[in-house]
Every structure is written in C-alpha cells, then in structure tokens.
C-alpha cells in the first residue's frame, strides 16, 4: 500500500485527488430485529477545502456516514477513502478532528488542559503545546478562558472549546456531528458565523452533520441531502452562494432557492413516509 | 454524577446562608418601605408579616435558631434519646445481678432465694426492689454497662495509663490500626490491580468477579483462624496475618467500585480518544483513571471499615495478644463487659477517624481536580 501519498493538501498545492471518496458504500447494522440498512450505495466525493453538510431526517444515516469516514463504524461493502487512505489508516495518521454532539470536555481538566489532551496523546513538544493552545483559543474566541474549568462555561462556550480541541493538532479535515444541535438559535447563529470565518482562515475540509436546513445552506459549499430506510443520498447540491456570507444572506433569493431545493430533496426522499 | 452530587451540596450550603442574610435584608427593606409607603409594602416584600415593627430582630433570631435546629439540635436529640434508652435498658438487663449481689452483701432483697429470683421476670424483680435500680448502673460486671461506666473506662484506659502499657487502649488500638492500615493498603492495591485487569482483559472480566464474590461469601470468622495458624506454622506472626485478613475483606469493595469507575467514561469519550489514535495506556491514564476517582473514594471508605473488622477478627484467634480483638476476647473470657464495650467504642472511634481522613483526602483531591465538591 502506497501510504506515502500523504495528503497533498498543504497550502498552494491543489491536488486532483478527492479528500473523501465513497463508492457504492453500504453499511448494515445487525440488530435483534433484523438487519438495519444504515447506508446503501452511497457515492460521494469531497474535495480539498469543501464545506460539506449532510442533512436529512433522523435515521437517514448521516451520522453513520460521518462515523464511517472517521473509522468509528465499519462499512459492510463498497469503498471509502480519506486522503487516499482507508478510513482506519487515516485515523491512525490523525487526518481529522472530530467534534461530537456534546462538548464532552473532561471535567477534571481546564479548558486549556482539554485542548492539550490530543496534543499530549500525539506527543507534541511541551513548548509547542502552549503556542497551539493559545492559537486555537483565539481562533474560537475563548482567549482568557484557558484556566477555567468546563462547568464554569456556558454550553456554547464549551462547544467552542471542543472545536478548539479538534483544531489544535494538524488535521486538515474537520468532522462535526451536529455540534450546535443542543444550543439555542441565537448562540447557534453566532457560532455558525464564527465557524465560517474559521473555515475561511484555516482552509480545512469540513464535514458537517445537521438537521437544520438554514444551517446547512448558510454554511456549505456542498449540501448532501439524505433520506432514511435505507440511508441513501437523494441529492447533492453545489451551493451557488459566494464564500463571503454575512448572516443576512439568508434573506436573499439565492439562499431561499437553495433552501427550497434542499426541502424538495428531503420531501422526495421521504416518499410515501409522510 | 459528580455534578449532581456536588450541585446538591452547594445548593444546600448556599441556601442556608442566603436565607439568613436575605431574610435580614428583606426585613430591613420592609421596615423602611413600611414606614414610607404603608400601603405598598406588599409590592416590595412578599411576606408582609416580616415588615411589622421589630420583625428584623425576631426574624433573624428565628433564622439563627433555625440554623441551630437544623444542625446541632437533631444530633443532640438523637444522642439524648439513645442515652436515655441505654440507661433504661440497663435496669432490666442488670437487675438480677444487682439483687444477687445485694443479697451476698447482706442487704434486704426480695425474694429471698436465688432460685425464686432467677425464675422471676426482670420487671417483677424491679417492682420488688425499686431501691436496686440505681445500683444497676454501677455494677462491676454488669450484663449491660451504663454509658458513664464505658466512658470512664475509656478515659482511664487511654489517658491514665501510658500508651506503651499493655492495659492501655491506645496501645491495643495502635496494634489494630497498624494492621488495618497495612491490610488496607494491600487490599486497595490488589483491588485496583484486579479492576484494571477486569476492565482490560476479557478473560479476567469473565473469570475474576465470580471468584471475588465467592471469596466474600465465606464467613471471615471461619477463615481467620486458619490463616493465623497456617502463617504461624511458617513463622509469620504479629502484624502480617492480621493485615492479610484485613486485605481479604477490603479488596472487594475496591474491585467493585473501580470496575464501575474505570468503565464510567461513555462511548463518546472513548470514541474521541479513538479518533486521536490513543493507546490503551493513554486511555487509562488520561480518561479511565481520573474518571474513576469519585468511585475509588467511595470504595475506600467501605474498604477501610472492612479492613478494621478484618484486623479485629484476625486478633481473636491469637488469644491474649495485642489489639482490640484480643482485648474483646479477654473481656469476654473474664466477663469484663465494661472492657468489651470500651474496646468496641475504641474500634468505632478508630474506624470513624480513618473514614474521616479518607473523606478529607477525597475532598482535597477532587477539588484539586477541578471538580465541584
């Protein structure tokens, strides 16, 4: 296996190879009630610097797809590559940072300590750690909170800290599983805006699971619409929106058009379910 | 888990202080507003009664009394009730002995023959000899010693005798405590090792726990003499046999608690470390071990008490040696009930101290870990 084809994703080099590629990917869970087809014949291509949203109703396999990319689930058939490697190899190469639905910060570590966690595990030099922690704290607008404990922060701040934790090490992919799902609308808007600017500054490839249409349309360059039973992709929409996106872009005709197409895709996917 | 527990503690602590200060402040506010805007009092202060003249003082005094009532008073009440019950119980328990003794010393007592007295109920005997009641609390070898007898024996055997003397309870308590501590350390170490093995090794997971449970179903009183005798035959006497019995009892709660604690991180926490490609060792030191700390301390408290029981039981077969167990045994040989009870109280004091120290270490540790305690 030619493992040395490391991600040609350094600044400036735009490679033709996709960052994430799935071909006829299927994943079936064996349960007591028989097999559940979480994913069926999923084909997907994500390029360097894309912001891809996975949207669909619960049970459509969007989280499963993200977890398969992160090698937290094993596909039953088909091929899936991340940076040209198998997902597990990519995981071992620490190719991505993963943000979960809950912040999941360690209560016994300070915010800085939590961000340091992946760095300690990956064996970064101690002097390097401090720089990185400060850098990502600034990136997520949490300067001065490094010495606080998680319980001293609001839910939104905790989630920002968990994003900082995923950004602290050199992974060029960021996988986010409904990171703002548990937050209120106002905080969510603000974090969406911050996430866009963060994406702009870091140039990472982002996979983002959500069930909010406005969130998906506002954030993404590519929207993957999924439908349940079995989990499959019904539509992939390349967003025509410009990269510069103030919050009020959501009132433009273009935005509403895209949102409409997403809604149509979701409705079509549901078929006779609704 | 820590959070709910701690939050409750905090809320309780803050609640009481807030109540005290805010009640005073509200009463003050109510008074001023009461004089300024007689009719609008209710708008400012919900409880109109406290805006009555002099309410500030009355309310704060009541609050202070309430604070006292919620803290010391219930404890004192329970202690007083126990003491009263204890003194009351001494009378029927000891009346036969007291009356017999009175007869031996030539006092008048009814009925006159020993057989008759033996066949008589305790309460009938009390009714026949009401004068004897006071003496039931001061017998030399009562069936049930009165509280003051136990306390005075405790005092005499700890303070009036040098701690190196064989009659000193401090001497015996130390003999037991040292074995307890050694056994506790061995048991805790063994318990943690077993728990780590159970969590990380499937074979151990399937096999160790049933044995650990089986080990605790065997009465310790049956095993202790064998351990002591077997070890004595290979030349091991003194502290070690007691410590081993003590460890045998204390490892179990630690195993159970630590298995639970090391498994307490949820799937998401473990997934997160998986995305970092963390090794099992890193997962253990960075996630499982810190997450298990509250469980460990809960187990340690149970384990410490069990350790003490183990050490005392380990002292019983040695007969006439050192330690609270030996003291208990000697007391029961010679009918020295006061000595037995004072040894029991000493054991309780030692156990409470050890558990208290563990609790203090727990508070300090968890606070240093940033957890709300």
Interface residues (C-beta under 8 A of the other chain):
Chain A: X70 X71 X72 X91 X92 X94 X96 X97 X98 X100 X101 X102 X104 X106 X107 X108 X109 X110 X117 X118 X120 X121 X122 X149 X151
Chain B: X2 X3 X268 X269 X271 X272 X273 X274 X275 X276 X277 X278 X282 X286 X287 X290 X291 X293 X369 X370 X371 X372
